[in-house]
Amino acid sequence: MFKYSSRFWLYAPISAFLLLAAAAMIHWWVLAQAFEKKLAALKGHEAIPGVTLDWSSVAVGGFPFRLDADFTNLHIQGAGAHGPFGWASEKFALHTLTYGRRQIVYEAAGRQTLNWTAASGNAHSISFLPGTMRGSSIQDAKGLSRLDLDVVDVGDKDFAIGRFQFHMRRNRDGRDLDLMLRTDGLALLGLKAGSLQLYATLQQADALMPLMRGETSWPEAVAKWRSEGGSAKLSGGLGDRALQLFLSPLY
């Protein structure tokens, strides 16, 4: 009797560990297969209304507790509030855990190219090489609840930024969106402008919630928000011109 009891306490922990490891492997494999199928369905098609994704190649990994996707030549194109926009990244990666809250971490490297249409209708384009470029997003049952972007050592021939940060947070009641933009070490055409920090709150933001859930396009959501009396409140002491520049995708 003593011998059987000893064997049980010897083999039971090992067996339990092997069962947990096998369950983790199967769980990751199932999620990875579904993730790859989802990426294949998205390639060259709309990820959300009005926004299309494409890339040259993608590799999925992260076993056993993460899902990673490493993209080469990622292209995002879509319709903004005033016209088309686009972003191209030579190297882009996203990482998410296979358990816990729905948070995704992003990284970009190599040449970044951004195109957009201003409120005036004029098209603009910038291209730059970042030292580091990272971001993250958190989703809940109501959709996107937080978005963060942090870029260090942004530079090109006409401008340089030591650090660029953008943060967006949805208030708990879901009626307002808080935005923050900060730049440090800004130099434009050889002129140093120092640091800039702006805060804004988008009020009556209920009309933007379908956009946060990926159910409607950017132009439709912004038009509805404005028609329902959506407004923005700026803090930072830089006046209406700063508000217009900061919120140009909406105004």
C-alpha positions in Angstrom: 0.0 0.0 0.0 2.8 2.3 0.9 4.5 1.7 -2.5 1.4 2.5 -4.5 0.9 5.7 -2.5 4.5 6.7 -3.2 4.1 6.1 -6.9 0.9 8.2 -7.0 2.6 11.2 -5.4 5.5 10.8 -7.8 3.7 10.4 -11.0 0.5 12.5 -10.4 2.3 15.9 -10.5 4.2 14.9 -13.6 1.0 13.7 -15.3 -0.9 16.8 -14.3 1.9 19.0 -15.8 1.9 17.0 -19.0 -1.9 17.3 -19.3 -1.7 21.1 -18.7 1.1 21.4 -21.3 -0.9 19.4 -23.8 -4.0 21.5 -23.2 -1.9 24.7 -23.6 -0.5 23.4 -26.9 -3.9 22.5 -28.3 -5.4 25.8 -27.1 -2.6 27.8 -28.9 -2.8 25.7 -32.0 -6.6 26.2 -32.3 -6.3 30.0 -31.8 -3.3 30.2 -34.2 -5.2 28.4 -36.9 -8.2 30.6 -36.5 -5.9 33.7 -36.5 -4.2 32.7 -39.7 -7.6 32.1 -41.4 -8.8 35.5 -40.2 -5.6 37.2 -41.6 -6.1 35.4 -44.9 -9.6 36.7 -45.1 -8.6 40.2 -44.3 -5.7 40.5 -46.8 -6.7 43.0 -49.5 -10.1 43.4 -47.9 -11.8 45.7 -45.5 -10.9 45.1 -41.8 -13.6 47.6 -40.7 -15.9 49.6 -43.0 -13.8 51.9 -45.2 -10.4 50.6 -44.1 -8.5 48.0 -46.2 -5.4 46.0 -45.1 -2.7 44.4 -47.3 0.8 43.2 -46.9 3.6 41.3 -48.8 4.0 38.5 -46.2 3.1 37.6 -42.6 4.5 35.0 -40.2 2.4 33.9 -37.2 4.1 32.7 -34.0 4.2 33.3 -30.2 3.8 29.8 -28.9 2.7 29.0 -26.2 1.1 32.0 -24.6 1.0 34.7 -27.2 -0.1 35.2 -30.8 2.4 37.2 -32.8 2.0 38.4 -36.4 5.1 39.8 -38.2 4.2 41.7 -41.4 6.4 42.8 -44.2 5.3 45.9 -46.2 2.0 46.5 -44.4 -0.4 48.9 -46.2 -3.5 50.4 -44.6 -5.8 52.5 -46.8 -9.1 54.1 -46.0 -11.5 57.0 -46.0 -10.9 59.7 -43.5 -13.2 62.5 -42.5 -12.0 64.8 -45.4 -10.8 62.2 -47.9 -8.5 59.2 -48.3 -5.6 58.3 -46.0 -2.9 55.7 -46.1 -0.1 54.3 -44.0 2.7 52.0 -45.2 5.2 50.3 -42.9 8.2 48.3 -44.0 8.0 46.1 -40.9 5.1 45.8 -38.5 4.3 43.4 -35.7 1.4 42.8 -33.3 1.4 40.8 -30.2 -1.6 39.6 -28.0 -1.9 37.1 -25.2 -4.0 34.0 -25.6 -5.7 34.7 -22.2 -6.7 37.7 -20.1 -7.9 41.1 -21.3 -8.1 41.9 -25.0 -5.0 44.0 -25.4 -2.8 44.2 -28.5 0.7 45.6 -28.6 2.1 47.0 -31.8 5.6 47.6 -33.2 6.8 49.2 -36.4 10.2 49.6 -37.9 11.8 50.7 -41.1 10.5 53.4 -43.4 7.0 54.7 -42.5 4.9 56.7 -45.0 1.7 58.5 -44.0 -0.7 60.1 -46.5 -3.9 62.1 -45.5 -6.3 64.7 -46.7 -6.7 67.9 -44.7 -9.9 69.8 -44.0 -9.0 72.1 -46.9 -9.1 69.1 -49.3 -5.3 69.2 -49.9 -3.4 66.0 -49.9 -0.4 65.7 -47.6 2.4 63.1 -47.2 5.3 62.5 -44.9 7.9 59.7 -44.8 10.2 59.1 -41.8 12.4 56.6 -40.0 11.6 56.1 -36.3 14.1 55.0 -33.7 11.3 53.0 -32.0 7.6 53.0 -32.7 5.2 51.2 -30.4 1.5 51.3 -29.6 -1.2 49.4 -27.8 -5.0 49.1 -27.8 -7.5 47.7 -25.3 -11.0 46.5 -26.2 -13.9 45.6 -24.1 -17.6 44.8 -24.7 -18.2 48.3 -26.0 -15.3 48.3 -28.4 -12.0 50.2 -28.3 -11.5 51.7 -24.8 -7.9 52.9 -25.0 -5.3 53.6 -27.7 -1.7 54.6 -27.1 1.2 55.5 -29.5 4.8 56.3 -28.5 7.4 57.1 -31.2 11.0 57.9 -30.3 13.5 59.7 -32.6 11.3 60.5 -35.5 13.3 62.1 -38.3 13.5 63.1 -41.9 15.1 65.8 -44.0 12.6 68.5 -43.0 11.7 67.7 -39.4 12.8 65.8 -36.3 10.9 64.9 -33.1 12.7 63.5 -30.1 9.5 61.8 -28.9 5.9 61.8 -30.0 3.0 60.5 -27.9 -0.7 60.1 -28.6 -3.2 58.7 -26.1 -6.9 58.1 -26.3 -9.2 56.9 -23.5 -12.9 56.3 -23.4 -14.6 57.5 -20.2 -16.3 54.9 -18.2 -19.8 56.2 -19.0 -18.9 56.0 -22.7 -20.1 59.5 -23.5 -16.7 61.3 -23.8 -13.3 60.5 -25.3 -10.1 62.0 -23.7 -7.2 62.7 -26.1 -3.7 63.7 -25.4 -0.8 64.6 -27.8 2.7 65.5 -26.7 5.9 66.1 -28.7 9.4 66.7 -27.3 12.5 67.9 -29.1 10.5 69.2 -32.1 12.5 70.8 -34.9 10.9 71.9 -38.2 13.0 73.1 -41.1 15.9 73.6 -38.8 14.0 75.6 -36.2 13.6 74.2 -32.8 10.1 74.5 -31.3 10.8 72.6 -28.0 7.9 70.7 -26.4 4.2 70.8 -27.1 1.4 69.2 -25.1 -2.4 69.3 -25.8 -5.4 67.8 -24.1 -8.9 67.5 -25.7 -12.2 65.9 -24.7 -14.7 64.9 -27.4 -18.0 65.4 -25.8 -21.3 63.7 -26.8 -19.2 61.0 -28.3 -22.0 58.4 -28.3 -22.2 58.7 -32.2 -18.5 57.6 -32.4 -19.1 54.4 -30.5 -20.0 52.4 -33.7 -16.6 53.4 -35.1 -14.9 52.2 -31.9 -16.6 48.9 -32.4 -15.6 48.7 -36.0 -19.2 48.8 -37.2 -19.2 51.9 -39.3 -16.8 54.0 -41.4 -14.8 57.0 -40.1 -16.6 59.6 -42.3 -20.1 58.3 -41.3 -19.2 58.3 -37.6 -17.8 61.8 -37.7 -20.7 63.2 -39.7 -23.2 61.7 -37.3 -21.2 63.0 -34.3 -21.2 66.5 -35.6 -24.9 66.4 -36.6 -25.8 65.3 -33.1 -24.0 68.3 -31.5 -20.7 66.7 -30.8 -18.1 69.2 -29.5 -14.5 69.3 -28.4 -12.9 71.0 -25.4 -9.2 71.8 -25.5 -6.9 72.5 -22.6 -3.3 73.6 -23.0 -3.7 77.3 -23.6 -2.9 77.3 -27.3 -6.2 78.6 -28.7 -8.5 77.7 -31.5 -5.8 77.2 -34.1 -4.2 74.5 -31.9 -7.6 72.9 -31.5 -8.2 72.9 -35.3 -4.8 71.3 -36.0 -5.1 68.7 -33.2 -8.6 67.7 -34.2 -8.3 68.1 -38.0 -9.4 64.5 -38.6 -12.8 65.5 -37.1 -13.2 69.2 -38.2 
